[in-house]
Amino acid sequence: MVMVQLRNSTRFDILFPLIHIKKMWAASCLASCCAACACDACRTVVSGISRQSARIAYCGLFSLSLIVSWILREVAAPLMEKIPWINHFHKTPDREWFETDAVLRVSLGNFLFFTILAIFMIGVKNQKDPRDNMHHGGWMMKVICWCILVILMFFIPNEIISFYEASSKFGSGLFLLVQVVLLLDFVHGWNDKWVGYDEQFWYMALLVVSLVCYVATFSFSGLLFYLFVPSGQDCGLNTFFIVMTLITVVLFAIVTLHPSVGGSILPASVISLYCMYLCYSGLASEPRDYECNGLHKHSKAVSSGTLTVGLLTTVLSVVYSAVRAGSSTTLLSPPSSPRAGAGRPLLPLDKAAAEQEHNEKEKSKPVTYSYSFFHLIFSLASMYSAMLLTGWSTSVGESGKLVDVGWPSVWVRIVTGWATAALFLWSLVASIIFPDREF
């Protein structure tokens, strides 16, 4: 009996390590398979990016940078406090300082990535240029370079980050200016397209859309008075913002309908609604403890859902502006495509020669948008998104972990609305003031 127990225990001692080794081997095989599948999936996604989807891929990379910035803003502060070349102060700064610093470092890496691409793509006119393939391909290397740049930003001194923080304010203003110009170009193009049909249906559609925009604008203004000018509070600043916006709305209509201008009511109505939205956006960015901000009912608690919606809205607006600006045919775009049929041979060629000629023609086609300007807009958008996530780097402490909240955000929105109004009025009267020049 004792011999049987000893023999069983000996077998168990021998089999247990073997079983453990087999489990470890199976686990390692499973991990290797998962890693291989993940790499294959990444390689498949990267290789599947075509010329048509390249801009979407750049948008995805930019969106990834914003998500990384947001995550690091929430979790990186304790780690950054232990990095000696970042926290080299005699007294450790507040947690908010490290949160802002993390966002700025990721933004700087993103800015450098797109700026390098913008410089490298200067002068690309047609698809024969080797840089055209680099713009649309090489995504695995681009992602690796982007990761390296972002990581390297956490090894540079704080003085460079401070300089980038100051520069980002100017870059963000330039991005907002481009955004306004794009909106004006879009609205005038929309109006010209509908008027160009020269049919009663499109004239009626133009009138209906204009009326809807004006009704929404004035209804919006009433809502702003209700939310941001509560009774019993001295809210003169909010009243000034809303009244000024209403004055510009009325001024748009007067100038547009003036006989010497002869403008269309559609652009005026759309720009009026946009200016009222900017006024709302500015007032909604006021600190939550401000007595005239009735939108949040003085609540400082912020749910993760609110933060997610705020970040998602920011990502969508920034990405849309960057893509539209970079793809615009009116902003620094290359010459238009050659006429169809030019240089067509009189006699048909054989299949091989025809295919070769087709490939040559495809390569000699001019690019449809400015690659350099496309990347430049993403560079400016990197600065702008960093300012949004940090409350323009001055109000993080007063706004907590909110996105785009604080008095700097308020004034940026309000001034952007005023700049939009000024540019729209200028687009109406410029041809009258300078009749000899084309606008």
HULINNOR-V756820 format. One line per field, one symbol per residue. ss: DSSP state (@ for helix, = for strand, . for the rest). psi: psi as a letter, one per 30 degrees, with the letter a starting at -180 (. if undefined). A space follows every 10 residues. Layout:
ss=???
psi=???
This chain:
ss=.@@@@@@@@@ @@@@@@@@@@ @@@@@@@@@@ @@@@@@@@@@ @@@@@@@... ...@@@@@@@ @@@@@@@@@@ @@@@@.@@@@ .......... ....@@@@@@ @@@@@@@@@@ @@@@@@@@@@ .....=...@ @@@@@@..@@ @@@@@@@@@@ @@@@@..@@@ @@@@@@@@@@ @@@@@@@@@@ @@@@@@@@@@ @@@@@@@..@ @@@@@@@@@@ @@@@@@@@@@ @@@@@@@@.. .....@@@@@ @@@@@@@@@@ @@@@@@@... ....@@@@@@ @@@@@@@@@@ @@@@...... .......... ...@@@@@@@ @@@@@@@@@@ @@@@@@@... .......... .......... @@@@@@@@@@ @@@@.=.... @@@@@@@@@@ @@@@@@@@@. .....@@@@. ......@@@@ @@@@@@@@@@ @@@@@@@@@@ @@@......
psi=eeeeeeeeee eeeeeeeeee eeeeeeeeee eeeeeeeeee eeeeeeffja efgeeeeeee eeeeeeeeee eefeffeeef ffjefeigle kklleeeeee eeeeeeeeee eeeeeeeeef gkgjelffkf feeeefahee eeeeeeeeee effggllfee eeeeeeefee eeeeeeeeee eeeeeeeeee eeeeeffhle eeeeeeeeee eeeeeeeeee eeeeeeegik kgkjheeeee eeeeeeeeee eeeeeefkef ehlkfeeeee eeeeeeeeee eeeffkkfgk ffjfeghgkf kkleeeeeee eeeeeeeeee eeeeefgkff jhllllllkk fkgklekkll eeeeeeeeee eeefklkflj eeeeeeeeee eeeeeeeefg hggfgeeffb glkhkleeee eeeeeeeeee eeeeeefefe feeifflk.
